[in-house]
Amino acid sequence: QLEGSFCRVNMAGFLPPSVDPGEGFHPSAAEGPMYVICGQDDEVCTKPPLSFDYVKETVARFVPRAQVWYPAGIGHFALLDPRVVAQWSSRLGPVGPKPPSEAFAAETVERVTNFLDENMSSDAI
């Protein structure tokens, strides 16, 4: 991540255990507002070799003041642009990821927008 005390949103952005988790969170990230979103059923971030506990511990260690949202029943691909997921689904067939519901996508947009509205000054825009 870039250096600086600015507003950040991290969506399902956890690195594999072979990579120092600090590489995913620049030290200055702890200084500014941050919103971390990771589904509890994330196929990439919360399953072996990682775990949901690993996600929570990494956030607590590197960005302890971050606001978090860990929605239950949500996987990695539900946090991607539904158009991207739809493309992957068509390529992978029935085993591919499914786009999130419109309601979940709308809730995600609302949460991120509210976070940004609350944490970005009009001077920064």
Solvent accessible surface area in square Angstrom, and as a share of the most:
residue,aa,sasa,rsa
1,Q,93,0.41
2,L,137,0.68
3,E,133,0.60
4,G,22,0.21
5,S,73,0.47
6,F,87,0.36
7,C,24,0.15
8,R,16,0.06
9,V,49,0.28
10,N,12,0.06
11,M,73,0.32
12,A,12,0.09
13,G,33,0.31
14,F,15,0.06
15,L,62,0.31
16,P,68,0.43
17,P,71,0.44
18,S,106,0.69
19,V,44,0.25
20,D,80,0.42
21,P,29,0.18
22,G,20,0.19
23,E,116,0.52
24,G,14,0.13
25,F,5,0.02
26,H,51,0.23
27,P,109,0.69
28,S,9,0.06
29,A,1,0.00
30,A,33,0.26
31,E,107,0.48
32,G,9,0.08
33,P,48,0.30
34,M,4,0.02
35,Y,12,0.04
36,V,0,0.00
37,I,0,0.00
38,C,0,0.00
39,G,0,0.00
40,Q,68,0.30
41,D,65,0.33
42,D,0,0.00
43,E,96,0.43
44,V,76,0.44
45,C,0,0.00
46,T,10,0.06
47,K,82,0.35
48,P,122,0.77
49,P,110,0.69
50,L,10,0.05
51,S,45,0.29
52,F,48,0.20
53,D,82,0.43
54,Y,49,0.19
55,V,0,0.00
56,K,81,0.34
57,E,111,0.50
58,T,7,0.04
59,V,8,0.05
60,A,64,0.50
61,R,167,0.61
62,F,41,0.17
63,V,2,0.01
64,P,90,0.56
65,R,176,0.64
66,A,17,0.14
67,Q,85,0.38
68,V,67,0.39
69,W,29,0.10
70,Y,39,0.15
71,P,15,0.09
72,A,76,0.59
73,G,58,0.56
74,I,26,0.13
75,G,12,0.12
76,H,31,0.14
77,F,60,0.25
78,A,17,0.13
79,L,17,0.08
80,L,67,0.33
81,D,54,0.28
82,P,53,0.33
83,R,181,0.66
84,V,62,0.36
85,V,0,0.00
86,A,46,0.36
87,Q,104,0.46
88,W,119,0.42
89,S,19,0.12
90,S,91,0.59
91,R,171,0.62
92,L,86,0.43
93,G,29,0.28
94,P,128,0.80
95,V,134,0.77
96,G,8,0.08
97,P,22,0.14
98,K,129,0.55
99,P,58,0.37
100,P,22,0.14
101,S,68,0.44
102,E,159,0.71
103,A,78,0.61
104,F,22,0.09
105,A,27,0.21
106,A,62,0.48
107,E,72,0.32
108,T,13,0.08
109,V,99,0.57
110,E,106,0.48
111,R,87,0.32
112,V,25,0.14
113,T,62,0.36
114,N,68,0.35
115,F,5,0.02
116,L,58,0.29
117,D,104,0.54
118,E,129,0.58
119,N,47,0.24
120,M,74,0.33
121,S,64,0.41
122,S,96,0.62
123,D,135,0.70
124,A,73,0.57
125,I,164,0.83
